[in-house]
Amino acid sequence: MIVENHWGPTKHPRNVVKVLEAVDGLGLLFDTNNWAEGEQELGWELCAQYASLTHIKTFAFDEDGNDPSVNLSKAFRLLQESGYSGAWGIESVPHDGDERGAAVKTLALIKRELGL
């Protein structure tokens, strides 16, 4: 069973850690974006080690194929350093509405970050 950092108390990284440590065998669907305002990078730092699955969330892309609204390189680095070996899920919510195009760009971003 897994829980996603998503709404309510799971938007706060310390709450997520408390739940994961209290429930034996519970994993985390690590969403790069669903953290309380100002707690995103803390969420990555505290919770990457618990990731069972991921949602790599993107909103827009610059000319280099990166989402300028978030430092996803740091999230990838922390996940890799923690030994994450699960699926790299795409959850793109593009501002321009082009979900298919954003998914393709997010896949390219993931491959680039992982050196694939």
Secondary structure, DSSP 8 states (H G I E B T S, - for coil): -EEES-SGGGGSHHHHHHHHHHSTT-EEEEESS-S-TT-HHHHHHHHGGGEEEEEEEE----TTS--TTS-HHHHHHHHHHTT--S-EEEEE--TTS-HHHHHHHHHHHHHHHHT-
